[in-house]
Amino acid sequence: MSSAQRQHEPSEVDEQRPSPRSLGEIVADISTHSARIVREEIALAKAEVREKVSSLWRGAVVGTAAGVFVLAAVVTALHALALLLADLLGANAWVGYAVVTALLLIAAACAGWLAWRLVRRGTPPTPQLAIEEARVTRERLSASAADSEGI
């Protein structure tokens, strides 16, 4: 068999090669696959968010229950403190409750003053660093555009 005859006869390699596809077919395939990948990524993100929200919700419920137990413990401890103070002072129970109430009001006043200072420091709630960075970026871009126009 001559080499010319071998060139024209289909070989096994030729049969395995896919037929040439047009550019339009390739672009359509890429578009289809890209859209499918995006849909799958969105579905994955939704599933992840759903799982995290569920976990956060369960954590919030358990945290709320813990808060209720702590509140009950604090009330019981304050009650015991009031009775202890009344016993130590040799006075009626109302004296112990009055002392505990005064201590709680002083603590509330200190916490309120601290909260007022923290809120005042944080207002107005504008992102000053981000605004400054945006201003610097705008200036640099303007300068870069002016330099490129001068070239």
C-alpha positions as CSV (number, residue, x, y, z in Angstrom):
1,M,0.0,0.0,0.0
2,S,1.5,3.4,-1.0
3,S,1.7,6.3,1.3
4,A,-0.9,8.2,-0.8
5,Q,-3.4,5.4,-0.3
6,R,-2.8,5.5,3.5
7,Q,-3.5,9.2,3.7
8,H,-7.0,8.8,2.1
9,E,-8.1,5.7,4.1
10,P,-9.7,6.5,7.4
11,S,-7.7,5.2,10.3
12,E,-8.9,4.4,13.8
13,V,-7.4,7.7,15.0
14,D,-9.6,9.7,12.5
15,E,-12.7,7.8,13.7
16,Q,-12.0,8.7,17.3
17,R,-11.6,12.4,16.7
18,P,-14.7,14.5,17.1
19,S,-15.9,16.3,14.1
20,P,-14.8,19.9,14.0
21,R,-17.2,22.2,15.7
22,S,-17.9,25.8,14.7
23,L,-17.0,28.7,16.9
24,G,-20.7,29.4,17.5
25,E,-21.3,25.9,18.8
26,I,-18.3,26.2,21.2
27,V,-19.5,29.6,22.5
28,A,-23.0,28.2,23.0
29,D,-21.6,25.2,25.0
30,I,-19.5,27.6,27.1
31,S,-22.5,29.7,27.7
32,T,-24.7,26.7,28.7
33,H,-22.0,25.3,31.0
34,S,-21.3,28.7,32.6
35,A,-25.0,29.2,33.3
36,R,-25.3,25.8,34.8
37,I,-22.2,26.4,37.0
38,V,-23.6,29.7,38.2
39,R,-27.0,28.1,39.0
40,E,-25.2,25.3,41.0
41,E,-23.0,27.8,42.8
42,I,-26.2,29.8,43.8
43,A,-27.9,26.6,45.0
44,L,-24.8,25.7,47.0
45,A,-24.7,29.2,48.6
46,K,-28.4,29.0,49.4
47,A,-27.9,25.7,51.1
48,E,-24.9,27.0,53.1
49,V,-26.8,30.1,54.2
50,R,-29.9,28.0,55.2
51,E,-27.7,25.7,57.3
52,K,-25.9,28.6,59.0
53,V,-29.2,30.5,59.7
54,S,-30.6,27.3,61.2
55,S,-27.5,26.9,63.4
56,L,-27.7,30.6,64.4
57,W,-31.4,30.3,65.3
58,R,-30.8,27.2,67.5
59,G,-27.9,29.1,69.2
60,A,-30.1,32.1,69.8
61,V,-32.8,30.0,71.4
62,V,-30.3,28.2,73.7
63,G,-28.6,31.5,74.5
64,T,-32.0,33.0,75.4
65,A,-32.7,30.1,77.7
66,A,-29.3,30.6,79.3
67,G,-30.1,34.3,79.8
68,V,-33.4,33.5,81.5
69,F,-31.5,31.1,83.9
70,V,-28.9,33.7,84.6
71,L,-31.5,36.4,85.3
72,A,-33.3,34.0,87.7
73,A,-29.9,33.4,89.4
74,V,-29.2,37.1,89.7
75,V,-32.6,37.8,91.2
76,T,-32.2,35.0,93.7
77,A,-28.7,36.2,94.6
78,L,-29.9,39.8,95.1
79,H,-32.7,38.5,97.3
80,A,-30.2,36.6,99.4
81,L,-27.9,39.6,99.5
82,A,-30.7,41.8,100.8
83,L,-31.6,39.3,103.5
84,L,-28.0,38.9,104.5
85,L,-27.5,42.7,104.8
86,A,-30.6,42.9,106.9
87,D,-29.4,40.1,109.1
88,L,-25.9,41.7,109.5
89,L,-27.3,45.1,110.3
90,G,-29.8,43.6,112.7
91,A,-32.6,45.4,110.9
92,N,-35.8,44.6,109.2
93,A,-35.7,42.9,105.8
94,W,-36.8,46.1,104.0
95,V,-33.5,47.8,105.0
96,G,-31.5,45.1,103.2
97,Y,-33.7,45.5,100.2
98,A,-33.3,49.3,100.3
99,V,-29.5,48.9,100.4
100,V,-29.5,46.5,97.5
101,T,-31.8,48.7,95.5
102,A,-29.5,51.7,96.1
103,L,-26.5,49.7,94.9
104,L,-28.4,48.6,91.8
105,L,-29.3,52.2,91.0
106,I,-25.7,53.3,91.4
107,A,-24.6,50.5,89.1
108,A,-27.3,51.5,86.6
109,A,-26.3,55.2,86.7
110,C,-22.6,54.2,86.0
111,A,-23.6,51.9,83.1
112,G,-25.9,54.6,81.7
113,W,-23.1,57.2,81.8
114,L,-20.7,54.8,80.1
115,A,-23.3,54.0,77.4
116,W,-23.9,57.7,76.8
117,R,-20.2,58.3,76.3
118,L,-19.8,55.4,73.9
119,V,-22.9,56.3,71.9
120,R,-21.8,60.0,71.7
121,R,-18.3,58.9,70.4
122,G,-19.9,56.7,67.7
123,T,-22.3,59.3,66.3
124,P,-22.9,60.0,63.5
125,P,-22.4,56.5,62.3
126,T,-20.4,57.4,59.1
127,P,-17.5,55.3,57.9
128,Q,-14.9,58.0,58.1
129,L,-12.0,55.7,57.1
130,A,-13.8,54.4,54.0
131,I,-14.9,57.9,53.0
132,E,-11.3,59.1,53.3
133,E,-10.0,56.1,51.3
134,A,-12.6,56.7,48.5
135,R,-11.5,60.4,48.4
136,V,-7.8,59.4,48.0
137,T,-8.7,56.8,45.3
138,R,-10.7,59.3,43.4
139,E,-7.9,61.8,43.5
140,R,-5.4,59.2,42.3
141,L,-7.7,58.2,39.5
142,S,-8.2,61.8,38.5
143,A,-4.5,62.4,38.5
144,S,-3.9,59.2,36.5
145,A,-6.5,60.3,33.9
146,A,-4.9,63.7,33.7
147,D,-1.5,62.2,33.2
148,S,-2.7,59.9,30.5
149,E,-4.5,62.8,28.7
150,G,-1.2,64.7,28.7
151,I,0.7,61.9,27.0
